[in-house]
Amino acid sequence: MYVEVTDSFLRTDLQLQYTTYKNTLQQIAQKIGDVEQEAEEHKLVLETLDPLPADRKCFRMINGVLVERTVEDVIPALKTNAEGLKKVLNDLVKQYQNKQEELDKWKKKNNVQVVQS
């Protein structure tokens, strides 16, 4: 009886740990998708503004407020933001890979095999 109860608790604990790993990976993947989308939007805006004259007015959203600027003022800020997004994206991808490696090691250590139902 004791062996069965312990085995049941072990299975439940392993399932809980596995679920936690998978949820974490899913959250990181969602963040990666969001950052990729935002980076793509920055790229499109930069491509749109690039051929325009530097003194042409354009509008930029800053903290929910629409602000009038010139193309000359906006392009450097957009480039800085785009570079920051690339850096964040690279960090998130590394974080995802590390968590995936951690999950693989955990599965090997605990002899866990995923059964699809």
Phi, psi and omega in degrees: 000314181299319181296320180294318180295314179298317179297320178296316178296320179298315179298315180298317180296317179296319178297319179296316179297317180298316179299320178298314177301312183295320178296319178298315178298320180294320179295318179295318179298322178296317178297319179300315179299318179296315181292321177300318180296316180295320178296321178295321177297318178299318180298315180297318180295317179298318178296326179287319184281335186306312183281354184281155177297146185296332183269001179290139181279148175215170183239143183225137179271121178235114181051043177082003180246129178278120185242137178274130178221181172256162178303320180301323180282326188279321185303312179299321179294319178295319179296318178298315179297319180296319178295319177298320178295321177298318179296314178298318180298315178299318179297318180294321178296317177297318179299318179297314181297318179297317180294323178294318177297319178299317178297317180298317178296318180297317179297319180292316182299319183264008179053050182264130174239128183278128179250119178275132180249000000 
